[in-house]
C-alpha cells in the first residue's frame, strides 16, 4: 500500500509545483497532503483524488518522466512519510500569485511561507 501512497504523493507534488518549486516548498506541500490524510499513508490517494481538492486531477497532464521535476517529486514523496510535520498542521496552501476565497476565512491562520507558496492551518493549532 505504501507504494501506491508514494506514487499518489509524487503525482501531486509534480503537478502542484515540482517544475518551479524549491525542495522545502515540495516538502511543505507533502505535509499538507499528509495532514489532510490524517497522517495515514493508506488515505493519501483518496485525499489526492478527492473531488475539488487539486485541480490537476480533473484532467491530469502528461508527466515528463525524464525530468528533474519528476525525480524530485518522487524523492520528496518517498521521504515525506518519514518526516515530522514542520507546518504545524497546515492543511491549505496556495501559490503567491493567486488569492483563493478561503484565504480570508478567519478560522485559518498562516502557518508559514515555503518555496513559492503560503500555507495555512486551523487557527490555534500548533
Secondary structure, 3 states (H helix, E strand, C coil): CHHHHHHHHHHHHHHHHHCCCCHHHHHHHHHHHHHHCCCCHHHHHHHHCCCCCCHHHHCCCCCCCCCHHHHHHHHHHHHHCCCCCCCCCCCEEEECCCCCHHHHCCCEEEEEEECCEEEEEECCCC
